[in-house]
Amino acid sequence: MSSKAPIVRRSFFLLSIIATLATLLVGMLLWSAVKTQSILTVQQTLDDWRPLITILRWTLLMILVQCWPFISRTNIPAEQLRTSRLKHWLSTRWRIMAWLFVLELMLGQNGFALLILFLKESVA
């Protein structure tokens, strides 16, 4: 096992903790907003922020694609850099991006609900 493996595990664990805390913080902010304001006001605020949040998500996806070679090289031990493992990780970049793109369209852009409405209208 490489000496880099504990560092990678620690950084992944730290990143997971940060993501969890950020999710909890956003949830608490939304919960307090619902308690202090009407649901319509909170919905209007979220609708106002939706374009900015969408741009942020797409930007993060593009940054992930651009940084993928660096991420792959830093997470693979030095003795395995010249093997097919690095080629495999570099080739999975576009597959992962395609799946993230589909998830963004279906969940982030409300594509799933639009697909259901389209299917419902085509049957009726």
N, C-alpha and C positions, 0 to 999 in steps of 0.2 A: 504494500500500500504506500502511496506517496505521502510525503510530509505535507503536501498541499491539501490533502483531503480534509483534515480537521479544520483548516481555515475556511475551506469551501462550505463545510457543514455549518460552521459558526456563522458565516456570512448569510447563508440561506436561512438559518434559524433567526438571525437578527432581522433580515428582510421580512420574514413571515410575521414576526412580532410587530414590526412597524406597520405592516399592512393591516394586521388585526386591530391594532390600536387606532389607526386612521379610520377604519370602518366603524369601530365603536364610537369614535369622536363624531363622525358625521351622523351616525344614528342618534346619538344623544342630542346633537344640535337640532336635528329634525324633530325629535320627540319634544324638546323644549319649545320649538317654534309652534308645534301643533297645540301644545298646552296653553301658550300665551296668545296665539292668534287663531283665527279661523282656518279651517282646512282649505277654503278657497284662496285665502291669502298665501298660504304655503304653496299651494299648487301653482298659483300665478308666479311666485318667486322662482319655483323650479322651472316653469316654462320659460321665464326670462333668462335663466342661466343655461338652458338646454343647448343653445348653439355653442357657447363657450366650452361646455363640458364635452360636447361632441368633437370639437376641434382638439381639445386636450387628449381625448382617447385616440384619435387618429394620429396625432403627433407622437404619442407614446408608442403606437404600433410601428410607425416609421422609424423611430429611434431604435426600437428593438431590432428591426430588420437591418439597419445600418451598423449596429453594434454587435450583431450576431457573430461575426468572425472573431472579434476581440473576446467576447464571452466564451466562445468555444475554445480558443487558445488558452485562456486563463483557467478554465475548468478541467482541462486535460493535462495530466502529468507530462513533464518534459520528455520522459523516455518513450512516450506513446505519440508524440506530436507528428512523427513521420509515418505513422501507420494509417491504415484505412479508417481508424476511429475518428480522426480529425476530418477526413473526407466525408465520412458519414454525417457528422455533426454539421458540417458546412452545407451539405446537400439537404438536410432537413429544414434549413432556414425557410425555404419557400413553402414547404408543406405546412409548417407551423404557422406561417403568415397567412396561408390560405384558410386554415381552420379559424384563426383569430378573426380574419375578415368575415367569414361566414357567421361566427358568433356575434360579431359587432352588428352585422346587418340584421340578424334574427332577433337579438335581444336589445341591443343599443338603439337601433333605428326602428324598432317595432315591426320588423319584417314578419315575425311569426304571426302577429295579429292581422297584418295585412294579407298574409297568405291564407289564413283561415277565412277572412271576409271574402277574398276572391273565390275560394273554393265553395263557400256557402252561396254566393251569388251565381256561380256557374251551375250549381246543382238546381237551384230554384228557378 
